[in-house]
């Protein structure tokens, strides 16, 4: 038993101060904890990244509905035909008597 205590004491006692201060790095436990935290953060962030496209699409649909309502109201008030011009990059409203685009482009 005493021999085991001596071996344990030698293992726990640094042999020199310079060798203890020159050892740098991370323990296995620290690395596992950091990897676990990073994995948890990635698991929380990943679902939000996929829903960004659907949020953007929903916003574009709301804007398109607003543009359609604007064209309808404009046609009713002016008594003339209004149209919606759909392009790959934007949505713009134009009047029949005035071809200047109205509304903001959808990005």
Secondary structure, DSSP 8 states (H G I E B T S, - for coil): -HHHHHHHHHHHS-S-HHHHHH-----HHHHHHHHHHHHHHHHHHHHHHHHHHHHHHHHHHHHHHHHHHHHHHHHHHHSS-EEEEE-SS-EEEEESS--S-BS----
